[in-house]
């Protein structure tokens, strides 16, 4: 191969690589798995309302239905259509009208799952990179498109027996 032809081949290859980089915008798609109920139409109502930034982190493209991601690398991951959580002893926080169950068992990764909404939405937040409370505030409006069907209850909400009284267990 002559130097001129080699130069043309190299130039063509570089042009193709540069064009590909420009077309993809230098962003890598975040690989996620869809939740079991990701096809629920209510998840679509949430996903189309997701903000373009969360806690000042830019939105990322994902490869799975009913998901979202923010930050480079991703510091916030969202899945709509996860299993609706049963009553739990984990802490429940109410942020801007949305009840969230907080699971810190994998700290610094915190898992927040909506409580009292069907389908449920789950967030995984890297607390080393972003404030969980800021993320919950920023996503409250979008998550609020899934109607509440219940709410978190605390010890103050329970009917406890007084001295001498017995309370029948709930059916």
C-alpha positions in Angstrom: 0.0 0.0 0.0 1.4 3.4 -1.0 1.9 6.1 1.6 -0.8 8.2 -0.1 -3.4 5.4 0.0 -2.5 4.6 3.7 -2.9 8.3 4.5 -6.4 8.3 2.8 -7.5 5.2 4.7 -6.3 6.6 8.0 -8.0 9.9 7.2 -11.3 8.1 6.4 -11.1 6.0 9.5 -10.5 9.0 11.7 -13.4 10.8 10.0 -15.7 7.9 10.7 -14.7 7.7 14.4 -15.1 11.5 14.8 -18.5 11.4 13.2 -19.6 8.5 15.4 -18.5 10.4 18.5 -20.3 13.6 17.4 -23.5 11.6 16.7 -23.5 9.9 20.1 -22.7 13.1 21.9 -19.9 11.4 23.9 -22.4 9.9 26.3 -22.7 6.3 27.2 -26.1 4.8 27.8 -26.6 3.6 31.4 -27.3 -0.1 31.3 -30.3 -1.0 33.6 -32.8 -3.8 33.9 -36.5 -2.9 33.8 -38.6 -3.6 36.9 -41.2 -6.3 36.9 -44.1 -3.9 36.3 -42.2 -1.4 34.1 -44.9 -1.7 31.4 -47.5 -0.3 33.7 -49.0 2.8 31.9 -48.7 4.8 35.1 -44.9 4.4 34.9 -45.0 6.2 31.5 -46.8 9.1 33.2 -43.9 9.4 35.6 -41.1 8.9 33.1 -42.3 11.6 30.7 -42.2 14.1 33.6 -38.7 13.3 34.9 -36.6 16.5 35.2 -33.5 17.0 33.0 -31.4 17.5 36.1 -31.6 16.2 39.7 -29.5 17.8 42.4 -27.7 19.6 39.7 -26.7 16.3 38.0 -27.6 16.0 34.3 -30.0 13.4 33.1 -28.5 10.3 31.3 -30.0 8.0 28.7 -30.9 4.5 29.9 -31.5 1.3 28.0 -34.5 0.0 29.9 -38.2 0.9 30.0 -39.4 3.0 33.0 -35.9 3.9 34.2 -33.9 7.1 34.8 -30.4 8.1 35.7 -28.5 11.3 36.6 -24.9 12.1 36.9 -21.6 11.1 35.3 -20.9 8.5 36.6 -24.5 7.8 37.6 -25.2 8.9 41.2 -29.0 8.5 41.0 -30.9 5.5 39.4 -34.7 5.3 39.1 -36.8 2.2 38.4 -40.6 2.5 38.1 -42.7 -0.6 38.5 -40.9 -2.3 41.4 -42.9 -4.5 43.8 -45.1 -2.5 46.1 -43.5 -2.8 49.5 -45.4 -4.4 52.4 -45.5 -2.8 55.9 -42.0 -2.5 57.2 -40.0 -1.4 60.2 -37.6 0.5 58.0 -37.7 4.3 58.4 -40.4 6.1 56.3 -39.9 9.7 55.3 -42.4 12.0 53.8 -40.9 14.5 51.4 -43.1 17.0 49.6 -46.1 14.7 50.0 -44.4 11.5 48.8 -43.8 8.7 51.3 -40.4 6.9 50.9 -39.1 3.9 52.7 -35.3 4.3 53.4 -33.0 1.4 53.3 -29.4 2.2 54.2 -28.1 -1.4 54.4 -25.8 -0.8 51.5 -24.6 2.7 52.6 -23.2 4.8 51.1 -25.8 3.6 48.5 -29.3 4.4 49.9 -32.4 2.8 48.4 -35.7 4.7 48.6 -38.9 3.1 47.6 -42.3 4.8 47.4 -44.8 3.6 50.0 -48.5 3.7 49.3 -48.2 4.0 45.5 -48.9 1.4 42.9 -46.7 0.8 41.0 -43.9 1.6 43.3 -40.8 3.6 42.3 -37.3 2.9 43.6 -34.3 5.2 43.7 -30.7 4.2 44.4 -28.7 7.2 45.5 -24.9 7.4 46.0 -24.7 9.5 49.1 -21.0 10.1 48.6 -21.9 12.1 45.4 -25.3 13.7 46.1 -27.7 14.5 48.9 -30.6 12.1 49.1 -33.0 14.7 50.4 -32.3 17.0 47.4 -33.0 14.1 45.0 -36.3 13.3 46.8 -37.4 16.9 46.5 -36.4 17.2 42.9 -38.3 14.0 41.9 -41.4 14.6 44.0 -43.4 16.3 41.3 -42.8 13.5 38.8 -43.4 10.7 41.3 -46.6 12.5 42.4 -48.1 11.5 39.1 -48.6 8.0 40.5 -51.6 8.4 42.8 -51.2 7.7 46.5 -53.3 4.8 47.8 -51.9 4.6 51.3 -49.4 6.3 53.6 -46.7 5.6 56.1 -47.8 5.0 59.7 -45.8 5.4 62.8 -46.1 4.4 66.4 -48.3 7.5 67.1 -50.8 6.1 64.6 -51.3 2.8 66.4 -54.2 2.0 68.8 -52.5 0.6 71.9 -54.4 -1.1 74.7 -54.7 0.7 78.0 -54.4 -1.1 81.3 -56.9 -3.9 81.6 -58.0 -3.6 77.9 -57.4 -6.2 75.3 -57.3 -5.4 71.6 -58.3 -8.1 69.1 -55.7 -8.6 66.3 -56.6 -7.2 63.0 -58.3 -9.6 60.6 
